[in-house]
Amino acid sequence: MDFRYTEEEEAFRKEVQDFINEVLPPGWLGVDPGPEEESREDVYELALKTWKKLGEKNWIGLTWPKAYGGQEAPLWKEMILLEELAYRGVPGMDLAIAQADLILAFGTEEQKQRFIPPITRGEVKWAIGMSEPNAGSDTFAVQLRAVEQDDCFVLNGQKIWSSGAHHAKYQVVYARTDPENKHMGLSVFIVDLESPGITMRQIEQITGIPAFCEVFFDNVKVPKENLIGEKNGGWQVLLHAFGAERTYGLFINYNAKRYLEQLVQFCKETYVNGQPLGKNPLIRNRLGQAAIEIEVGCNLGHQLNWLAVQGQPTVKASSQIKVHGAAVAQRLANLGMQILGLYGPLNEDSKWVKLGGRFRHEYLSSVAFSMAGGTSETSRNHIAGRAGLGLPRK
């Protein structure tokens, strides 16, 4: 297993870094990976600009077939791009990428031709319609009904915690087409969020950002050609989506690396009793421990990418990085609040705020990292189970 990058890959990394320096405003402290902070208008404006520019660079869907606007590039190239974007806290990389992967894996040729090229050009944003009030970790408990008619499916029900749905054009919706079969009765649809019968309500998070949405479906007609895969075959799509979602932990880890560097710089520049905080042995020890944990996460990510390139199973590795990334982010946020002291809880608009209030945000938002994209408890079950350590269920 060789994690070293080639000269060509390092040259691409430099190109990505130069691009990021051009697109970000001066003094940018970064945002968390994902669309949540795009509910702030200033971030959303930058996200749209960046998403479009990534499309112009032909960097959206680097590994996808050229027939649909991709570049058929190696996976390592795409991971370098995503690593640098997460590390610098660049907004704009959309959930559309994960949804396009589903279409490429399970969609019809007509769906690929219709939906993939606009994504590669950075023209549309997508959302996920998976969770429901009574279907969180157990996604097979989905109750939103999809009833087949002559030329369409009619959807009735509700989705919740749909990140950035208020900015999205389409949503991939997991619905129940067979109420008698829990695991083999799901189907997956591409739903135009401007369809009649759809209403939406934004949900404010603990951070104060209304990033999530409840989406209500009242007799929403979805054309049959928008069914992804087979009717009642949604379990295959769902398991594929789970694997992709749990790589979120890797991007949380790269995000934490930026936060740590900002905290280290703060400790170098902030003096207490005539000495920089960075000279305090306890603080140095805690920062060093955080650096080690982040480096462990980076290596877990390299292993995950290597397994994917080799075509080997990734369930265990992706679940490991999901658990680790969430825990590292939470511990680092807690450490940052302790070091910042009374400055930590200040809002970003306070004249006394330090580091732009990012550690206050991270302290609040990181609580959800062990739930979003699959809970840490569920991921630990995957690590222990058949795809991981092979431990018995009881």
C-alpha positions as CSV (number, residue, x, y, z in Angstrom):
1,M,0.0,0.0,0.0
2,D,1.7,3.2,-1.3
3,F,0.3,6.5,-0.3
4,R,2.8,8.7,-2.1
5,Y,1.6,11.0,-4.8
6,T,3.2,11.1,-8.3
7,E,4.7,14.3,-9.7
8,E,1.6,14.6,-12.0
9,E,-0.7,14.4,-9.0
10,E,1.3,16.9,-7.0
11,A,1.2,19.3,-10.0
12,F,-2.6,19.0,-10.0
13,R,-2.7,19.7,-6.3
14,K,-0.7,22.9,-7.0
15,E,-3.2,23.8,-9.7
16,V,-6.1,23.3,-7.3
17,Q,-4.4,25.4,-4.6
18,D,-3.9,28.2,-7.1
19,F,-7.6,28.0,-8.1
20,I,-8.7,28.2,-4.5
21,N,-6.5,31.2,-3.8
22,E,-8.2,33.0,-6.8
23,V,-11.7,32.2,-5.9
24,L,-11.7,32.8,-2.1
25,P,-11.9,36.4,-0.7
26,P,-8.9,37.7,1.4
27,G,-8.9,36.5,5.1
28,W,-11.4,33.6,4.4
29,L,-11.5,31.4,7.5
30,G,-13.5,28.6,5.8
31,V,-16.8,26.8,6.2
32,D,-17.7,23.2,7.1
33,P,-18.0,20.7,4.2
34,G,-21.5,20.3,2.9
35,P,-24.3,22.7,2.0
36,E,-25.4,23.7,5.5
37,E,-23.6,27.0,5.8
38,E,-24.9,28.0,2.3
39,S,-28.0,29.1,4.1
40,R,-26.1,32.2,4.9
41,E,-26.5,34.5,1.9
42,D,-22.9,35.6,1.7
43,V,-21.7,32.0,1.7
44,Y,-24.4,31.0,-0.8
45,E,-23.3,33.7,-3.2
46,L,-19.7,32.4,-3.1
47,A,-20.9,28.8,-3.3
48,L,-22.7,29.4,-6.6
49,K,-19.8,31.2,-8.0
50,T,-17.4,28.4,-7.0
51,W,-19.7,25.6,-8.2
52,K,-19.9,27.3,-11.6
53,K,-16.1,27.9,-11.8
54,L,-15.5,24.2,-10.9
55,G,-17.7,23.3,-13.8
56,E,-15.8,25.6,-16.2
57,K,-12.6,23.9,-15.1
58,N,-14.2,20.5,-15.9
59,W,-13.4,19.5,-12.3
60,I,-16.9,18.3,-11.3
61,G,-17.2,14.5,-11.8
62,L,-13.5,14.1,-12.7
63,T,-13.9,10.3,-12.7
64,W,-17.1,10.2,-14.7
65,P,-17.3,9.0,-18.3
66,K,-16.5,11.7,-20.9
67,A,-19.8,10.9,-22.6
68,Y,-21.6,12.7,-19.8
69,G,-19.1,15.5,-19.3
70,G,-16.6,13.8,-17.0
71,Q,-12.9,13.4,-17.6
72,E,-12.4,9.7,-16.8
73,A,-9.6,10.7,-14.5
74,P,-8.2,8.4,-11.8
75,L,-9.9,8.5,-8.4
76,W,-6.7,9.9,-6.8
77,K,-7.1,13.1,-8.8
78,E,-10.6,13.6,-7.6
79,M,-9.6,13.0,-4.0
80,I,-6.9,15.6,-4.2
81,L,-9.4,18.1,-5.4
82,L,-11.9,17.2,-2.6
83,E,-9.2,17.2,0.0
84,E,-8.0,20.7,-0.9
85,L,-11.5,22.1,-1.0
86,A,-12.4,20.7,2.4
87,Y,-9.1,21.7,3.9
88,R,-9.5,25.3,2.8
89,G,-13.2,25.4,3.7
90,V,-14.4,26.2,0.2
91,P,-18.2,26.3,-0.2
92,G,-19.9,25.1,-3.4
93,M,-19.0,21.4,-3.8
94,D,-22.6,20.1,-4.0
95,L,-24.5,17.0,-3.0
96,A,-25.2,16.7,-6.7
97,I,-22.0,14.7,-7.0
98,A,-23.1,11.9,-4.8
99,Q,-26.5,11.8,-6.5
100,A,-24.9,11.7,-9.9
101,D,-22.9,8.7,-8.8
102,L,-26.2,6.9,-8.0
103,I,-27.5,7.8,-11.5
104,L,-24.3,6.5,-13.1
105,A,-24.5,3.3,-11.2
106,F,-28.2,2.5,-11.5
107,G,-29.8,5.0,-13.9
108,T,-30.9,4.6,-17.5
109,E,-29.0,6.0,-20.4
110,E,-31.7,8.6,-20.8
111,Q,-31.3,9.7,-17.2
112,K,-27.5,9.9,-17.5
113,Q,-27.7,12.0,-20.7
114,R,-30.4,14.3,-19.1
115,F,-29.2,14.8,-15.6
116,I,-25.4,14.4,-15.5
117,P,-24.1,17.1,-17.9
118,P,-25.8,20.0,-16.1
119,I,-24.1,18.8,-12.9
120,T,-20.7,18.7,-14.5
121,R,-21.2,22.3,-15.8
122,G,-22.1,23.4,-12.2
123,E,-25.6,24.6,-13.3
124,V,-27.8,22.8,-10.8
125,K,-27.9,21.8,-7.1
126,W,-29.4,18.7,-5.7
127,A,-30.7,17.4,-2.3
128,I,-31.2,14.1,-0.6
129,G,-34.7,12.9,0.5
130,M,-33.8,10.0,2.8
131,S,-34.6,10.7,6.4
132,E,-38.1,10.9,7.8
133,P,-39.5,11.7,11.3
134,N,-39.6,7.9,12.0
135,A,-36.8,6.8,9.7
136,G,-33.3,7.9,10.7
137,S,-30.7,5.3,11.2
138,D,-33.2,2.7,10.1
139,T,-33.8,4.0,6.6
140,F,-35.7,0.9,5.7
141,A,-38.5,2.3,7.9
142,V,-39.3,4.9,5.2
143,Q,-43.1,5.5,5.0
144,L,-43.4,8.1,2.2
145,R,-45.6,6.3,-0.3
146,A,-45.2,6.1,-4.0
147,V,-48.2,4.7,-5.7
148,E,-47.9,3.6,-9.4
149,Q,-50.4,4.9,-11.9
150,D,-50.5,4.7,-15.7
151,D,-47.8,7.2,-16.5
152,C,-46.4,8.2,-13.2
153,F,-45.9,7.5,-9.5
154,V,-47.9,9.6,-7.0
155,L,-45.9,10.5,-3.8
156,N,-47.4,11.3,-0.5
157,G,-45.5,11.8,2.8
158,Q,-42.7,13.8,4.4
159,K,-38.9,14.0,4.4
160,I,-36.8,15.8,7.0
161,W,-33.2,17.0,7.6
162,S,-32.8,17.5,3.9
163,S,-29.7,19.7,3.7
164,G,-30.0,22.7,1.3
165,A,-33.2,21.5,-0.3
166,H,-34.4,25.1,-0.5
167,H,-31.6,25.9,-2.9
168,A,-31.9,22.6,-4.9
169,K,-33.5,21.9,-8.3
170,Y,-33.8,18.2,-7.8
171,Q,-34.0,15.7,-4.9
172,V,-33.3,12.0,-4.9
173,V,-36.2,10.6,-2.9
174,Y,-36.4,7.2,-1.2
175,A,-40.1,6.1,-1.1
176,R,-42.1,3.0,-0.2
177,T,-43.7,1.2,-3.2
178,D,-44.5,-2.0,-1.3
179,P,-45.9,-1.5,2.1
180,E,-45.8,-5.2,2.9
181,N,-42.1,-5.6,2.4
182,K,-39.8,-3.5,4.6
183,H,-36.5,-4.2,3.0
184,M,-37.5,-5.1,-0.6
185,G,-40.3,-2.5,-0.8
186,L,-38.3,0.7,-1.5
187,S,-37.9,2.6,-4.7
188,V,-35.8,5.7,-5.5
189,F,-37.0,8.7,-7.6
190,I,-35.6,11.9,-9.1
191,V,-38.1,14.6,-8.0
192,D,-38.2,18.1,-9.4
193,L,-38.6,20.2,-6.3
194,E,-40.7,22.7,-8.3
195,S,-43.4,20.1,-8.9
196,P,-47.0,20.9,-7.8
197,G,-47.8,19.5,-4.4
198,I,-44.4,20.1,-2.8
199,T,-44.0,22.5,0.1
200,M,-41.0,23.1,2.2
201,R,-40.1,24.4,5.7
202,Q,-36.6,25.4,6.8
203,I,-35.4,24.2,10.2
204,E,-33.0,26.3,12.2
205,Q,-30.1,24.4,13.6
206,I,-28.4,25.0,17.0
207,T,-25.9,27.2,15.1
208,G,-28.8,29.6,14.2
209,I,-28.5,28.6,10.5
210,P,-31.7,27.4,8.9
211,A,-29.8,24.8,6.8
212,F,-32.2,21.8,6.9
213,C,-35.6,21.4,5.4
214,E,-38.8,19.5,5.9
215,V,-40.2,18.6,2.5
216,F,-43.9,17.7,2.2
217,F,-45.3,15.7,-0.7
218,D,-49.0,16.0,-1.4
219,N,-50.1,14.0,-4.4
220,V,-46.8,14.8,-6.2
221,K,-46.7,13.2,-9.7
222,V,-43.3,11.9,-10.7
223,P,-42.8,10.5,-14.2
224,K,-42.0,6.9,-14.5
225,E,-38.8,7.7,-16.3
226,N,-37.5,9.3,-13.1
227,L,-37.3,6.0,-11.3
228,I,-33.7,5.1,-10.5
229,G,-33.1,1.4,-10.9
230,E,-36.0,-1.0,-10.6
231,K,-39.2,-0.7,-8.7
232,N,-38.8,-2.2,-5.2
233,G,-35.0,-2.3,-5.9
234,G,-34.2,0.7,-3.8
235,W,-32.2,-1.3,-1.3
236,Q,-29.4,-1.6,-3.8
237,V,-29.3,2.1,-4.4
238,L,-29.6,2.8,-0.6
239,L,-26.6,0.6,0.3
240,H,-24.5,2.3,-2.5
241,A,-25.5,5.7,-1.0
242,F,-24.5,4.6,2.5
243,G,-21.0,3.9,1.4
244,A,-20.6,7.3,-0.2
245,E,-22.2,9.1,2.8
246,R,-19.8,7.6,5.3
247,T,-16.8,9.1,3.5
248,Y,-18.0,12.4,4.9
249,G,-15.8,11.6,7.9
250,L,-12.8,12.1,5.7
251,F,-13.8,15.6,4.8
252,I,-14.6,16.4,8.4
253,N,-11.0,15.4,9.2
254,Y,-9.5,17.7,6.5
255,N,-11.8,20.4,7.8
256,A,-10.4,19.9,11.3
257,K,-6.9,20.2,10.1
258,R,-7.6,23.8,9.1
259,Y,-9.2,24.6,12.5
260,L,-6.2,23.2,14.3
261,E,-3.8,25.3,12.3
262,Q,-5.9,28.4,13.1
263,L,-5.8,27.5,16.8
264,V,-2.1,26.9,16.7
265,Q,-1.6,30.3,15.2
266,F,-3.8,31.9,17.8
267,C,-1.7,30.3,20.5
268,K,1.5,31.6,19.0
269,E,0.2,35.2,18.8
270,T,-1.7,35.4,22.1
271,Y,0.3,36.3,25.2
272,V,-0.7,35.6,28.8
273,N,1.6,36.7,31.7
274,G,4.2,37.7,29.1
275,Q,4.4,34.3,27.4
276,P,2.6,33.1,24.3
277,L,-0.1,30.4,25.0
278,G,1.9,28.1,22.8
279,K,4.6,27.9,25.5
280,N,2.2,26.4,28.0
281,P,3.1,22.7,28.3
282,L,-0.5,21.6,28.8
283,I,-1.7,23.5,25.7
284,R,1.2,22.2,23.7
285,N,0.3,18.6,24.8
286,R,-3.3,19.0,23.8
287,L,-2.5,20.6,20.5
288,G,0.0,17.8,19.8
289,Q,-2.6,15.1,20.6
290,A,-5.1,16.8,18.2
291,A,-2.4,16.9,15.4
292,I,-1.8,13.2,15.9
293,E,-5.5,12.3,15.7
294,I,-5.9,14.3,12.5
295,E,-2.9,12.6,11.0
296,V,-4.4,9.2,11.9
297,G,-7.6,10.3,10.1
298,C,-5.6,11.4,7.0
299,N,-4.0,7.9,6.8
300,L,-7.4,6.2,7.3
301,G,-8.6,8.3,4.4
302,H,-5.6,7.3,2.2
303,Q,-6.4,3.6,3.0
304,L,-10.0,4.1,2.1
305,N,-9.0,5.7,-1.3
306,W,-6.5,3.0,-2.0
307,L,-9.1,0.2,-1.3
308,A,-11.5,2.0,-3.7
309,V,-8.9,2.2,-6.4
310,Q,-8.1,-1.5,-6.0
311,G,-11.8,-2.4,-6.2
312,Q,-11.8,-3.8,-2.7
313,P,-14.6,-3.5,-0.2
314,T,-14.7,-0.1,1.6
315,V,-17.5,-0.6,4.1
316,K,-15.2,-1.1,7.1
317,A,-12.8,1.7,6.1
318,S,-15.5,4.3,5.3
319,S,-17.2,3.5,8.6
320,Q,-13.9,3.8,10.5
321,I,-13.2,7.3,9.1
322,K,-16.8,8.4,9.7
323,V,-16.5,7.5,13.4
324,H,-13.0,8.9,13.8
325,G,-13.6,12.1,11.9
326,A,-16.7,13.0,13.9
327,A,-14.9,12.3,17.2
328,V,-11.8,14.3,16.2
329,A,-13.9,17.3,15.2
330,Q,-15.8,17.3,18.5
331,R,-12.7,17.0,20.6
332,L,-10.9,19.8,18.7
333,A,-13.9,22.1,19.0
334,N,-14.0,21.5,22.7
335,L,-10.3,22.2,23.0
336,G,-10.6,25.4,21.0
337,M,-13.4,26.6,23.3
338,Q,-11.2,25.9,26.3
339,I,-8.2,27.7,24.9
340,L,-10.3,30.7,23.7
341,G,-11.9,31.0,27.1
342,L,-14.5,33.7,27.4
343,Y,-13.8,34.7,23.7
344,G,-15.0,31.3,22.6
345,P,-18.8,31.7,22.9
346,L,-18.9,35.1,21.2
347,N,-20.9,35.6,18.0
348,E,-19.0,36.4,14.8
349,D,-20.4,39.9,14.8
350,S,-18.9,40.8,18.2
351,K,-16.1,43.3,18.1
352,W,-14.2,41.1,20.7
353,V,-14.6,37.9,18.7
354,K,-11.5,35.8,18.0
355,L,-10.9,33.6,14.9
356,G,-14.1,34.9,13.3
357,G,-16.2,32.9,15.8
358,R,-15.4,29.7,13.9
359,F,-14.8,27.7,17.1
360,R,-18.2,28.7,18.5
361,H,-19.8,27.5,15.3
362,E,-17.7,24.3,15.2
363,Y,-18.5,23.5,18.9
364,L,-22.2,23.7,18.1
365,S,-22.2,22.1,14.6
366,S,-19.8,19.2,15.3
367,V,-22.4,17.7,17.7
368,A,-24.3,16.6,14.5
369,F,-21.2,15.1,12.8
370,S,-21.7,11.8,14.7
371,M,-25.3,11.7,13.3
372,A,-25.2,13.1,9.8
373,G,-24.6,10.6,7.1
374,G,-25.2,7.7,9.5
375,T,-24.7,7.7,13.2
376,S,-21.5,6.6,14.8
377,E,-23.3,3.7,16.5
378,T,-24.5,2.4,13.1
379,S,-21.0,2.8,11.7
380,R,-19.6,0.8,14.6
381,N,-22.0,-1.9,13.9
382,H,-20.7,-2.0,10.3
383,I,-17.2,-2.2,11.5
384,A,-18.0,-5.1,13.8
385,G,-20.3,-6.9,11.4
386,R,-19.9,-9.1,8.3
387,A,-18.2,-6.4,6.2
388,G,-15.7,-5.6,9.0
389,L,-14.5,-7.7,11.8
390,G,-17.0,-10.5,11.3
391,L,-18.2,-10.5,14.9
392,P,-21.4,-12.3,15.9
393,R,-24.6,-10.3,16.1
394,K,-25.2,-11.5,19.7
